[in-house]
Amino acid sequence: MQIIYMSTRDEQSKADLLQGTLDLLVLKALSPQSLHGLGVSNRISQITNGTFDVKPGSLFPALHRMEEAGWLKSEWGESENKRRAKYYSLTKAGRRQLETETEDWHRISMAMTSALRAG
């Protein structure tokens, strides 16, 4: 399981997420454009309204694993602050994986909502 930080109103608390949640967040973050690692982390924070703050120790192994799986491709470029950075983008397989994982997550979240509403 990946450990990332989940923001609460009063404090930072560690959250063990379901296997694959970080993958889904990374795929979603990269769906509109290629980004370097810090850009991926910032985009995840943005699209989750600051709820998830993915630390480098979780993010970079995930990016490497996802590239090995063929979901991401990378190329070296220059970041906004003129430093050399590795930019990641989705492959066709990565777009298919995003679609699959999104459908799975919707199914799981509806099931959890149903279970929590049960009397």
N, CA, C and O of each residue as an XYZ file, in Angstrom:
476
protein
N       0.820     -1.185      0.000
C       0.000      0.000      0.000
C       0.867      1.253      0.000
O       1.909      1.306      0.652
N       0.428      2.232     -0.724
C       1.123      3.497     -0.761
C       0.691      4.341      0.431
O      -0.479      4.330      0.813
N       1.619      5.061      1.008
C       1.269      5.981      2.080
C       1.496      7.386      1.564
O       2.594      7.736      1.131
N       0.454      8.180      1.617
C       0.570      9.585      1.265
C      -0.093     10.371      2.378
O      -0.762      9.800      3.239
N       0.089     11.648      2.362
C      -0.504     12.463      3.398
C      -1.865     12.960      2.961
O      -2.060     13.395      1.826
N      -2.803     12.883      3.895
C      -4.147     13.372      3.641
C      -4.363     14.539      4.586
O      -4.264     14.388      5.803
N      -4.655     15.692      4.027
C      -4.847     16.883      4.840
C      -6.196     16.864      5.528
O      -7.204     16.476      4.937
N      -6.208     17.279      6.761
C      -7.444     17.541      7.476
C      -7.429     19.022      7.805
O      -6.438     19.700      7.537
N      -8.491     19.530      8.371
C      -8.541     20.962      8.680
C      -7.506     21.363      9.717
O      -6.938     22.452      9.636
N      -7.255     20.500     10.687
C      -6.399     20.866     11.801
C      -4.985     20.306     11.734
O      -4.086     20.855     12.371
N      -4.759     19.231     10.981
C      -3.450     18.580     11.009
C      -3.223     17.743      9.772
O      -4.141     17.471      8.998
N      -1.973     17.341      9.606
C      -1.620     16.388      8.567
C      -1.703     15.008      9.202
O      -1.136     14.788     10.272
N      -2.398     14.077      8.563
C      -2.471     12.724      9.090
C      -2.134     11.747      7.987
O      -2.508     11.950      6.832
N      -1.424     10.682      8.341
C      -1.084      9.663      7.351
C      -2.314      8.843      7.035
O      -3.138      8.568      7.908
N      -2.430      8.456      5.784
C      -3.565      7.641      5.369
C      -3.066      6.502      4.506
O      -2.375      6.728      3.513
N      -3.407      5.285      4.873
C      -3.148      4.144      4.010
C      -4.289      4.085      3.012
O      -5.451      3.949      3.393
N      -3.960      4.187      1.756
C      -4.988      4.195      0.726
C      -5.120      2.824      0.102
O      -4.183      2.026      0.112
N      -6.280      2.567     -0.435
C      -6.492      1.325     -1.163
C      -5.444      1.187     -2.256
O      -5.066      2.166     -2.900
N      -4.987     -0.028     -2.452
C      -4.007     -0.286     -3.507
C      -4.546      0.272     -4.821
O      -5.699      0.031     -5.178
N      -3.724      1.003     -5.524
C      -4.130      1.536     -6.817
C      -4.654      2.958     -6.769
O      -4.789      3.594     -7.814
N      -4.954      3.478     -5.577
C      -5.479      4.838     -5.494
C      -4.451      5.847     -5.977
O      -4.789      6.772     -6.715
N      -3.200      5.679     -5.568
C      -2.161      6.598     -6.016
C      -1.998      6.505     -7.530
O      -1.832      7.522     -8.203
N      -2.046      5.287     -8.065
C      -1.947      5.129     -9.522
C      -3.041      5.915    -10.228
O      -2.778      6.614    -11.206
N      -4.258      5.802     -9.736
C      -5.380      6.502    -10.347
C      -5.173      8.011    -10.277
O      -5.432      8.715    -11.253
N      -4.712      8.514     -9.139
C      -4.478      9.953     -9.000
C      -3.383     10.430     -9.947
O      -3.502     11.502    -10.541
N      -2.326      9.652    -10.092
C      -1.241     10.025    -11.013
C      -1.746     10.015    -12.457
O      -1.487     10.951    -13.213
N      -2.458      8.967    -12.834
C      -2.987      8.898    -14.199
C      -3.911     10.078    -14.489
O      -3.838     10.681    -15.560
N      -4.765     10.398    -13.550
C      -5.693     11.527    -13.729
C      -4.925     12.842    -13.836
O      -5.243     13.684    -14.676
N      -3.914     13.014    -12.984
C      -3.120     14.248    -13.007
C      -2.420     14.445    -14.342
O      -2.258     15.574    -14.804
N      -2.004     13.344    -14.959
C      -1.281     13.427    -16.233
C      -2.189     13.394    -17.458
O      -1.708     13.533    -18.582
N      -3.497     13.211    -17.258
C      -4.383     13.070    -18.413
C      -4.443     14.301    -19.319
O      -4.547     14.135    -20.535
N      -4.384     15.535    -18.788
C      -4.452     16.653    -19.730
C      -3.113     17.041    -20.353
O      -3.080     17.600    -21.449
N      -1.999     16.744    -19.657
C      -0.696     17.199    -20.163
C       0.437     16.488    -19.444
O       0.246     15.895    -18.382
N       1.620     16.559    -20.040
C       2.791     15.979    -19.389
C       3.250     16.922    -18.270
O       3.109     18.142    -18.361
N       3.805     16.317    -17.213
C       4.269     17.071    -16.052
C       5.526     16.418    -15.496
O       5.745     15.220    -15.678
N       6.346     17.206    -14.821
C       7.464     16.630    -14.090
C       6.959     16.200    -12.717
O       5.826     16.508    -12.348
N       7.789     15.494    -11.962
C       7.357     14.912    -10.696
C       6.698     15.899     -9.747
O       5.617     15.621     -9.229
N       7.324     17.041     -9.507
C       6.730     18.034     -8.611
C       5.409     18.541     -9.175
O       4.471     18.812     -8.425
N       5.337     18.670    -10.490
C       4.094     19.088    -11.134
C       2.983     18.073    -10.925
O       1.828     18.451    -10.730
N       3.321     16.778    -10.962
C       2.333     15.725    -10.699
C       1.814     15.859     -9.276
O       0.605     15.823     -9.045
N       2.729     16.013     -8.321
C       2.340     16.160     -6.919
C       1.436     17.381     -6.725
O       0.415     17.302     -6.042
N       1.816     18.499     -7.325
C       1.014     19.725     -7.204
C      -0.359     19.559     -7.849
O      -1.362     20.028     -7.312
N      -0.401     18.900     -8.983
C      -1.684     18.691     -9.680
C      -2.604     17.798     -8.859
O      -3.806     18.054     -8.792
N      -2.059     16.747     -8.230
C      -2.872     15.887     -7.379
C      -3.452     16.695     -6.224
O      -4.632     16.559     -5.899
N      -2.633     17.526     -5.612
C      -3.134     18.376     -4.534
C      -4.246     19.296     -5.045
O      -5.254     19.498     -4.367
N      -4.055     19.844     -6.230
C      -5.052     20.747     -6.823
C      -6.363     20.034     -7.107
O      -7.428     20.531     -6.740
N      -6.304     18.868     -7.758
C      -7.548     18.199     -8.163
C      -8.269     17.540     -6.991
O      -9.439     17.177     -7.108
N      -7.578     17.384     -5.860
C      -8.226     16.830     -4.661
C      -8.510     17.922     -3.639
O      -8.765     17.638     -2.469
N      -8.462     19.176     -4.090
C      -8.716     20.326     -3.217
C      -7.851     20.292     -1.967
O      -8.309     20.622     -0.873
N      -6.589     19.887     -2.139
C      -5.630     19.882     -1.045
C      -5.743     18.700     -0.104
O      -5.027     18.642      0.896
N      -6.620     17.760     -0.398
C      -6.798     16.613      0.494
C      -5.576     15.703      0.474
O      -5.174     15.197      1.521
N      -4.978     15.485     -0.689
C      -3.837     14.586     -0.798
C      -2.573     15.341     -1.149
O      -2.536     16.110     -2.109
N      -1.544     15.113     -0.365
C      -0.231     15.685     -0.568
C       0.730     14.514     -0.746
O       1.174     13.916      0.234
N       1.042     14.194     -1.974
C       1.862     13.020     -2.265
C       3.331     13.404     -2.114
O       3.827     14.311     -2.782
N       4.000     12.702     -1.233
C       5.408     12.960     -0.962
C       6.289     12.240     -1.981
O       5.886     11.216     -2.533
N       7.493     12.770     -2.234
C       8.396     12.159     -3.212
C       8.685     10.683     -2.954
O       8.828      9.911     -3.902
N       8.773     10.282     -1.697
C       9.060      8.895     -1.369
C       7.982      7.930     -1.826
O       8.256      6.744     -2.007
N       6.770      8.410     -2.015
C       5.683      7.595     -2.567
C       5.527      7.831     -4.064
O       5.259      6.899     -4.821
N       5.695      9.090     -4.488
C       5.428      9.441     -5.879
C       6.437      8.853     -6.860
O       6.043      8.240     -7.852
N       7.726      9.030     -6.599
C       8.719      8.634     -7.592
C       8.790      7.125     -7.807
O       8.940      6.693     -8.950
N       8.691      6.308     -6.765
C       8.610      4.860     -7.036
C       7.360      4.501     -7.858
O       7.409      3.611     -8.708
N       6.246      5.193     -7.601
C       5.016      4.927     -8.364
C       5.200      5.327     -9.824
O       4.800      4.585    -10.722
N       5.800      6.488    -10.073
C       6.044      6.915    -11.459
C       6.934      5.903    -12.181
O       6.669      5.543    -13.328
N       7.983      5.451    -11.509
C       8.888      4.477    -12.119
C       8.153      3.161    -12.416
O       8.286      2.603    -13.505
N       7.391      2.682    -11.452
C       6.636      1.433    -11.621
C       5.634      1.548    -12.762
O       5.475      0.615    -13.549
N       4.958      2.694    -12.852
C       3.959      2.901    -13.895
C       4.612      3.031    -15.272
O       4.031      2.635    -16.282
N       5.813      3.584    -15.302
C       6.550      3.653    -16.567
C       6.974      2.239    -16.987
O       6.879      1.881    -18.161
N       7.434      1.456    -16.039
C       7.806      0.062    -16.327
C       6.604     -0.747    -16.826
O       6.756     -1.636    -17.663
N       5.415     -0.435    -16.309
C       4.189     -1.129    -16.722
C       3.717     -0.691    -18.106
O       2.823     -1.310    -18.683
N       4.316      0.377    -18.642
C       3.935      0.859    -19.968
C       2.809      1.876    -19.964
O       2.280      2.221    -21.021
N       2.432      2.363    -18.775
C       1.342      3.337    -18.684
C       1.835      4.761    -18.884
O       1.068      5.644    -19.266
N       3.121      4.982    -18.624
C       3.713      6.306    -18.757
C       4.942      6.229    -19.642
O       5.599      5.192    -19.735
N       5.237      7.336    -20.284
C       6.515      7.492    -20.968
C       7.137      8.772    -20.409
O       6.433      9.629    -19.874
N       8.429      8.893    -20.533
C       9.088     10.066    -19.980
C      10.130     10.604    -20.945
O      10.638      9.892    -21.811
N      10.430     11.876    -20.769
C      11.508     12.512    -21.522
C      12.056     13.655    -20.685
O      11.339     14.265    -19.891
N      13.313     13.930    -20.871
C      13.952     14.992    -20.116
C      13.634     16.340    -20.755
O      13.588     16.477    -21.977
N      13.417     17.321    -19.897
C      13.144     18.677    -20.352
C      13.601     19.665    -19.305
O      14.295     19.312    -18.352
N      13.206     20.894    -19.494
C      13.588     21.964    -18.569
C      12.359     22.427    -17.802
O      11.315     22.704    -18.392
N      12.491     22.509    -16.486
C      11.377     22.937    -15.644
C      11.224     24.454    -15.697
O      12.013     25.155    -16.330
N      10.191     24.939    -15.018
C       9.912     26.378    -14.986
C      11.074     27.172    -14.403
O      11.298     28.322    -14.779
N      11.821     26.547    -13.474
C      12.947     27.255    -12.855
C      14.280     26.917    -13.532
O      15.347     27.047    -12.932
N      14.197     26.482    -14.791
C      15.364     26.238    -15.654
C      16.238     25.075    -15.196
O      17.428     25.029    -15.507
N      15.650     24.139    -14.458
C      16.383     22.943    -14.051
C      15.982     21.777    -14.943
O      14.888     21.753    -15.505
N      16.883     20.819    -15.060
C      16.587     19.614    -15.831
C      15.573     18.782    -15.054
O      15.738     18.550    -13.856
N      14.528     18.339    -15.738
C      13.469     17.581    -15.077
C      12.946     16.507    -16.026
O      12.946     16.676    -17.246
N      12.507     15.413    -15.442
C      11.917     14.327    -16.212
C      10.417     14.569    -16.294
O       9.739     14.669    -15.271
N       9.903     14.661    -17.513
C       8.479     14.893    -17.746
C       7.805     13.578    -18.100
O       8.309     12.802    -18.912
N       6.662     13.342    -17.479
C       5.896     12.116    -17.680
C       4.623     12.428    -18.445
O       4.021     13.487    -18.268
N       4.219     11.495    -19.300
C       2.948     11.618    -20.006
C       2.343     10.225    -20.154
O       3.037      9.213    -20.054
N       1.035     10.200    -20.394
C       0.333      8.932    -20.540
C       0.590      8.318    -21.911
O       0.684      9.022    -22.916
N       0.699      7.009    -21.931
C       0.728      6.264    -23.182
C      -0.715      5.855    -23.494
O      -1.621      6.125    -22.706
N      -0.924      5.214    -24.629
C      -2.264      4.690    -24.934
C      -2.695      3.691    -23.864
O      -3.848      3.688    -23.433
N      -1.763      2.850    -23.444
C      -2.069      1.880    -22.384
C      -2.408      2.605    -21.076
O      -3.267      2.148    -20.322
N      -1.748      3.715    -20.810
C      -2.036      4.504    -19.618
C      -3.427      5.121    -19.670
O      -4.114      5.186    -18.651
N      -3.841      5.568    -20.828
C      -5.200      6.120    -20.977
C      -6.250      5.030    -20.774
O      -7.289      5.267    -20.159
N      -5.971      3.840    -21.293
C      -6.892      2.715    -21.064
C      -6.939      2.350    -19.579
O      -8.005      2.060    -19.036
N      -5.766      2.369    -18.925
C      -5.716      2.061    -17.495
C      -6.478      3.102    -16.691
O      -7.163      2.753    -15.730
N      -6.374      4.371    -17.062
C      -7.124      5.429    -16.394
C      -8.622      5.169    -16.514
O      -9.358      5.305    -15.536
N      -9.068      4.801    -17.699
C     -10.489      4.513    -17.911
C     -10.942      3.328    -17.050
O     -11.986      3.390    -16.400
N     -10.161      2.267    -17.050
C     -10.493      1.071    -16.264
C     -10.531      1.376    -14.775
O     -11.481      1.009    -14.083
N      -9.499      2.047    -14.285
C      -9.435      2.345    -12.855
C     -10.519      3.331    -12.427
O     -11.028      3.249    -11.309
N     -10.872      4.259    -13.309
C     -11.953      5.206    -13.001
C     -13.279      4.454    -12.855
O     -14.034      4.700    -11.915
N     -13.554      3.549    -13.777
C     -14.780      2.743    -13.690
C     -14.786      1.905    -12.412
O     -15.805      1.827    -11.726
N     -13.656      1.281    -12.091
C     -13.557      0.476    -10.869
C     -13.799      1.334     -9.631
O     -14.525      0.934     -8.721
N     -13.185      2.516     -9.605
C     -13.331      3.393     -8.444
C     -14.784      3.844     -8.274
O     -15.281      3.901     -7.150
N     -15.461      4.160     -9.365
C     -16.876      4.543     -9.277
C     -17.708      3.408     -8.699
O     -18.574      3.636     -7.854
N     -17.448      2.190     -9.150
C     -18.170      1.028     -8.645
C     -17.902      0.828     -7.146
O     -18.831      0.581     -6.377
N     -16.654      0.934     -6.742
C     -16.283      0.760     -5.327
C     -16.899      1.859     -4.474
O     -17.444      1.581     -3.406
N     -16.819      3.088     -4.927
C     -17.348      4.194     -4.117
C     -18.862      4.108     -3.987
O     -19.402      4.436     -2.930
N     -19.560      3.675     -5.034
C     -21.019      3.497     -4.919
C     -21.357      2.374     -3.941
O     -22.315      2.480     -3.175
N     -20.571      1.304     -3.968
C     -20.794      0.196     -3.030
C     -20.547      0.646     -1.595
O     -21.310      0.291     -0.696
N     -19.496      1.419     -1.371
C     -19.195      1.915     -0.026
C     -20.297      2.870      0.458
O     -20.715      2.811      1.615
N     -20.751      3.727     -0.421
C     -21.851      4.642     -0.059
C     -23.080      3.863      0.320
O     -23.740      4.184      1.309
N     -23.401      2.844     -0.450
C     -24.546      1.986     -0.147
C     -24.376      1.285      1.205
O     -25.313      1.216      2.000
N     -23.187      0.776      1.450
C     -22.928      0.079      2.721
C     -23.033      1.034      3.905
O     -23.554      0.652      4.953
N     -22.557      2.247      3.763
C     -22.593      3.203      4.855
C     -24.000      3.713      5.135
O     -24.300      4.132      6.254
N     -24.850      3.681      4.142
C     -26.254      4.104      4.324
C     -27.135      3.003      4.887
O     -28.245      3.268      5.348
N     -26.647      1.770      4.852
C     -27.442      0.627      5.316
C     -27.760      0.759      6.804
O     -26.952      1.251      7.591
N     -28.962      0.305      7.165
C     -29.404      0.403      8.558
C     -28.981     -0.749      9.406
O     -29.290     -0.785     10.597
